[in-house]
């Protein structure tokens, strides 16, 4: 009778042991990150802390804690699934964190990651919307998991929030998150194609993080990105199909002093070339530059040459 070969669950006893093991295994497997973590260390820490139901902000206080056999088995299983399936950790744990807030996610929806969320959490878009109390109606186009709509509800306490998407699956996830945050009475979801089918009336603020990846880039995605709904990424040949449609319709749906804020990835030069009539104001964050623009309702009624291009606003 042959002795059983030692298993990781036999030899790895502390969180420090499992962190080192996971980083090595993920690195050797060539995993790709970018769904809330950027490195193998961060990804491993997120998986370990989530699986053990520990706070996910810092693994260091727990590194020398010893684990039960059941806990070790759970870690072995989820690390193995991350490598074998190439699914992002957020899908394996059904959780994503945006600006310190936890949201439910699964394969029906893109894993939320947005510079707009960073701007809302930083100052409630104060550089664009000086008086949050005066915002009465907000639209979150292409809401996905609903995270931006929920953050907007917190930032603008007097506002009615409309969260729209073309995907029934995404809206089901958004509805769950809205319920989890107790915002059913303030955040309403709509299945529509951008502005078509929305309730009548205009908005003080329209926010959107739409699909903006070029078709060729989508086809070349790593498995981790292929695990997400293609619909949530695909922005046409140049990635700007939906962005251009938003610009075509936004002017008619904004209040007189309303604002539009849209995330577009790396398409700044292409968008400015396509719409030279619009004075885009680019909003930088601590981690991005030239990926989010703002426009005021009045910008849709004036030519760029009449008022000049507004300077980029840095963080």
C-alpha positions as CSV (number, residue, x, y, z in Angstrom):
1,X,0.0,0.0,0.0
2,X,1.4,3.4,-1.1
3,X,1.5,6.2,1.5
4,X,-0.6,9.2,0.5
5,X,1.5,12.1,-0.8
6,X,1.5,15.2,1.4
7,X,-1.2,17.7,0.4
8,X,-1.1,21.5,0.9
9,X,-3.8,21.1,3.6
10,X,-1.3,19.0,5.6
11,X,1.6,21.3,5.4
12,X,0.2,24.8,5.2
13,X,-1.1,25.8,8.7
14,X,-1.1,29.6,8.9
15,X,-2.6,32.4,6.8
16,X,0.9,33.4,6.0
17,X,1.6,30.0,4.6
18,X,-1.5,30.1,2.4
19,X,-0.8,33.6,1.2
20,X,2.7,32.5,0.0
21,X,1.3,29.3,-1.5
22,X,-1.5,31.2,-3.4
23,X,0.8,33.8,-4.8
24,X,3.2,31.2,-6.1
25,X,0.5,29.1,-7.6
26,X,-1.3,32.0,-9.3
27,X,2.0,33.4,-10.7
28,X,3.0,30.1,-12.1
29,X,-0.4,29.7,-13.7
30,X,-0.1,33.1,-15.4
31,X,-3.4,34.5,-14.1
32,X,-4.5,37.9,-15.1
33,X,-5.9,40.5,-12.6
34,X,-7.8,43.7,-12.9
35,X,-11.1,43.0,-11.3
36,X,-10.5,44.8,-8.0
37,X,-7.0,43.6,-7.6
38,X,-3.9,44.3,-9.7
39,X,-1.3,41.8,-8.4
40,X,-1.1,38.1,-7.3
41,X,-0.5,39.2,-3.7
42,X,-3.7,41.4,-3.6
43,X,-5.7,38.7,-5.3
44,X,-4.5,36.0,-2.9
45,X,-5.2,38.2,0.1
46,X,-8.7,39.0,-1.2
47,X,-9.5,35.3,-1.7
48,X,-8.2,34.2,1.7
49,X,-9.9,37.0,3.7
50,X,-13.2,36.6,1.8
51,X,-13.2,32.8,2.3
52,X,-12.4,33.1,6.0
53,X,-15.0,35.9,6.5
54,X,-12.4,38.4,7.7
55,X,-12.2,42.1,6.9
56,X,-10.8,42.4,3.4
57,X,-8.9,45.7,3.9
58,X,-5.7,44.3,5.5
59,X,-4.4,40.8,5.8
60,X,-1.4,41.6,8.0
61,X,-3.1,41.3,11.5
62,X,-4.1,37.7,10.6
63,X,-1.0,36.4,9.0
64,X,0.2,34.2,11.9
65,X,-3.2,32.8,12.7
66,X,-3.4,29.0,12.5
67,X,-6.3,27.5,10.5
68,X,-8.5,24.5,11.1
69,X,-8.5,21.7,8.7
70,X,-11.9,22.7,7.3
71,X,-10.6,26.2,6.7
72,X,-7.5,24.9,5.0
73,X,-9.7,22.7,2.8
74,X,-11.8,25.7,1.9
75,X,-8.7,27.7,0.9
76,X,-7.3,24.9,-1.1
77,X,-10.6,24.6,-3.0
78,X,-11.1,28.3,-3.9
79,X,-7.4,28.8,-4.9
80,X,-7.7,25.7,-7.1
81,X,-10.9,27.0,-8.7
82,X,-9.4,30.4,-9.4
83,X,-6.5,28.7,-11.3
84,X,-8.6,26.0,-13.0
85,X,-11.5,28.1,-14.1
86,X,-9.7,31.5,-14.7
87,X,-12.8,33.2,-13.3
88,X,-12.2,36.4,-11.4
89,X,-12.2,36.1,-7.6
90,X,-15.2,38.3,-7.4
91,X,-17.3,35.7,-9.1
92,X,-15.9,32.9,-6.9
93,X,-16.8,34.9,-3.7
94,X,-19.9,36.6,-5.1
95,X,-18.6,39.9,-3.8
96,X,-17.0,43.1,-5.2
97,X,-15.9,46.2,-3.2
98,X,-16.2,49.7,-4.5
99,X,-15.0,52.5,-2.3
100,X,-15.2,50.3,0.7
101,X,-18.8,49.1,0.0
102,X,-19.6,45.5,-0.7
103,X,-21.8,44.5,-3.6
104,X,-23.1,41.2,-4.7
105,X,-21.9,40.0,-8.2
106,X,-22.1,36.9,-10.3
107,X,-21.5,36.0,-13.9
108,X,-24.7,37.8,-15.0
109,X,-23.0,41.2,-14.6
110,X,-19.7,42.8,-15.2
111,X,-17.6,43.1,-12.0
112,X,-17.9,46.8,-11.0
113,X,-14.8,49.0,-11.3
114,X,-15.3,52.6,-12.0
115,X,-13.5,55.9,-11.8
116,X,-16.9,57.6,-11.5
117,X,-17.4,55.7,-8.2
118,X,-14.0,57.2,-7.1
119,X,-15.2,60.7,-8.0
120,X,-18.5,60.3,-6.1
121,X,-16.9,58.9,-3.0
122,X,-14.2,61.6,-3.0
123,X,-16.4,64.7,-2.9
124,X,-19.8,63.8,-4.2
125,X,-18.8,65.3,-7.5
126,X,-18.6,68.6,-5.8
127,X,-16.5,70.3,-8.5
128,X,-19.4,69.6,-10.9
129,X,-22.4,69.6,-8.6
130,X,-21.8,72.3,-5.9
131,X,-25.0,71.7,-3.9
132,X,-25.9,68.0,-3.5
133,X,-29.1,68.9,-1.7
134,X,-30.5,70.5,-4.8
135,X,-30.1,67.4,-7.0
136,X,-33.6,66.0,-7.4
137,X,-33.3,63.4,-10.1
138,X,-30.3,61.3,-11.2
139,X,-30.0,58.8,-14.0
140,X,-27.4,56.0,-14.0
141,X,-27.3,54.7,-17.6
142,X,-25.9,51.1,-18.1
143,X,-26.1,50.5,-14.4
144,X,-24.8,46.9,-14.4
145,X,-24.6,45.8,-10.7
146,X,-26.2,49.1,-9.6
147,X,-23.2,50.2,-7.6
148,X,-23.0,53.7,-9.1
149,X,-26.7,54.2,-8.6
150,X,-26.3,53.2,-4.9
151,X,-23.3,55.5,-4.4
152,X,-25.3,58.3,-6.1
153,X,-28.2,57.7,-3.7
154,X,-25.8,58.2,-0.8
155,X,-24.2,61.3,-2.3
156,X,-27.5,63.0,-3.2
157,X,-29.8,62.3,-0.3
158,X,-32.8,64.2,-1.8
159,X,-32.6,62.7,-5.2
160,X,-34.8,60.1,-7.0
161,X,-32.4,57.7,-8.7
162,X,-33.2,55.9,-12.0
163,X,-30.9,52.9,-12.8
164,X,-31.2,51.6,-16.3
165,X,-29.7,48.8,-18.4
166,X,-30.6,46.7,-21.5
167,X,-29.8,43.4,-19.7
168,X,-32.4,41.6,-17.6
169,X,-29.6,39.7,-15.9
170,X,-27.8,42.8,-14.9
171,X,-30.9,44.5,-13.6
172,X,-31.7,41.4,-11.5
173,X,-28.3,41.8,-9.8
174,X,-28.8,45.5,-9.4
175,X,-32.2,45.0,-7.8
176,X,-30.6,42.7,-5.3
177,X,-27.9,45.2,-4.4
178,X,-30.5,48.0,-4.1
179,X,-32.6,45.9,-1.7
180,X,-29.4,45.0,0.3
181,X,-28.8,48.7,0.8
182,X,-32.4,49.4,1.7
183,X,-32.9,51.8,-1.2
184,X,-35.9,50.3,-2.9
185,X,-38.0,53.4,-2.3
186,X,-35.4,55.8,-3.9
187,X,-33.7,53.8,-6.6
188,X,-35.8,52.4,-9.5
189,X,-34.6,50.2,-12.2
190,X,-35.6,50.3,-15.9
191,X,-34.9,47.9,-18.8
192,X,-34.3,50.3,-21.6
193,X,-31.9,50.9,-24.5
194,X,-30.1,54.1,-23.3
195,X,-32.8,56.9,-23.3
196,X,-35.4,55.0,-25.2
197,X,-38.2,53.9,-22.8
198,X,-37.2,55.9,-19.8
199,X,-39.9,57.8,-17.9
200,X,-40.7,61.3,-19.1
201,X,-38.8,64.3,-17.7
202,X,-35.3,65.5,-17.3
203,X,-32.5,64.9,-14.9
204,X,-30.2,67.1,-12.8
205,X,-27.4,64.5,-13.3
206,X,-26.8,61.7,-15.8
207,X,-24.0,59.3,-15.0
208,X,-22.8,56.5,-17.2
209,X,-20.1,53.9,-17.3
210,X,-21.1,52.3,-20.6
211,X,-19.5,49.5,-22.6
212,X,-16.5,51.2,-24.3
213,X,-14.0,48.5,-25.3
214,X,-13.2,48.2,-29.1
215,X,-14.4,44.9,-30.7
216,X,-10.8,43.8,-31.5
217,X,-9.8,44.2,-27.9
218,X,-12.8,42.2,-26.7
219,X,-11.9,39.3,-29.0
220,X,-8.4,39.3,-27.6
221,X,-9.5,39.3,-23.9
222,X,-7.8,37.1,-21.4
223,X,-10.0,34.3,-19.9
224,X,-10.7,36.4,-16.8
225,X,-12.3,39.1,-18.9
226,X,-14.0,36.6,-21.2
227,X,-15.8,35.3,-18.1
228,X,-17.7,38.6,-18.0
229,X,-20.8,39.3,-20.2
230,X,-19.5,40.5,-23.6
231,X,-22.4,42.9,-23.8
232,X,-21.0,44.8,-20.8
233,X,-17.7,45.4,-22.7
234,X,-18.5,45.7,-26.4
235,X,-18.5,49.3,-27.6
236,X,-18.2,48.7,-31.4
237,X,-15.3,49.1,-33.7
238,X,-13.8,52.0,-31.9
239,X,-15.3,51.4,-28.5
240,X,-17.4,54.6,-28.7
241,X,-20.7,53.5,-30.2
242,X,-22.7,53.9,-27.0
243,X,-20.8,57.0,-25.9
244,X,-21.7,58.7,-29.1
245,X,-25.4,57.7,-28.7
246,X,-25.4,59.0,-25.1
247,X,-24.0,62.4,-26.4
248,X,-26.7,62.5,-29.1
249,X,-29.5,62.0,-26.5
250,X,-28.3,63.6,-23.3
251,X,-28.9,67.2,-24.2
252,X,-32.7,66.6,-24.4
253,X,-32.8,64.8,-21.0
254,X,-30.9,67.3,-18.9
255,X,-32.3,70.0,-16.7
256,X,-31.3,73.5,-17.7
257,X,-28.2,73.4,-15.4
258,X,-27.9,69.6,-15.5
259,X,-24.7,67.7,-15.9
260,X,-23.6,64.6,-17.8
261,X,-20.6,62.5,-16.6
262,X,-19.4,59.5,-18.6
263,X,-16.5,57.1,-18.3
264,X,-14.9,56.1,-21.6
265,X,-11.6,54.4,-20.9
266,X,-8.8,55.5,-23.2
267,X,-10.9,57.0,-26.0
268,X,-10.3,60.7,-25.2
269,X,-8.5,61.6,-28.4
270,X,-11.0,59.7,-30.6
271,X,-14.0,61.2,-28.9
272,X,-12.7,64.8,-29.1
273,X,-12.0,64.2,-32.8
274,X,-15.5,62.9,-33.4
275,X,-17.3,65.7,-31.4
276,X,-15.2,68.9,-31.8
277,X,-18.4,70.9,-31.1
278,X,-18.4,69.8,-27.4
279,X,-16.1,71.3,-24.7
280,X,-15.3,68.2,-22.8
281,X,-14.1,68.7,-19.2
282,X,-11.9,65.8,-18.2
283,X,-12.0,64.7,-14.6
284,X,-8.9,63.1,-13.2
285,X,-8.8,60.8,-10.2
286,X,-5.9,59.5,-8.1
287,X,-5.7,56.5,-10.5
288,X,-6.8,57.8,-13.8
289,X,-6.4,60.7,-16.3
290,X,-8.6,61.6,-19.2
291,X,-11.0,58.6,-18.8
292,X,-14.0,60.5,-17.4
293,X,-15.6,63.6,-19.0
294,X,-18.3,66.0,-17.8
295,X,-20.6,68.3,-19.9
296,X,-23.2,70.8,-18.8
297,X,-26.6,71.0,-20.4
298,X,-25.5,74.4,-21.9
299,X,-22.6,72.7,-23.7
300,X,-25.0,71.0,-26.0
301,X,-26.4,74.3,-27.1
302,X,-23.1,76.1,-27.8
303,X,-20.4,75.5,-30.3
304,X,-16.9,74.7,-29.0
305,X,-15.5,77.7,-30.7
306,X,-17.9,80.0,-28.9
307,X,-16.7,79.3,-25.4
308,X,-13.3,77.6,-25.9
309,X,-12.2,74.2,-24.7
310,X,-12.3,73.9,-20.9
311,X,-9.1,72.9,-19.2
312,X,-8.6,69.5,-17.8
313,X,-9.4,69.4,-14.1
314,X,-7.0,67.4,-12.1
315,X,-7.5,65.8,-8.8
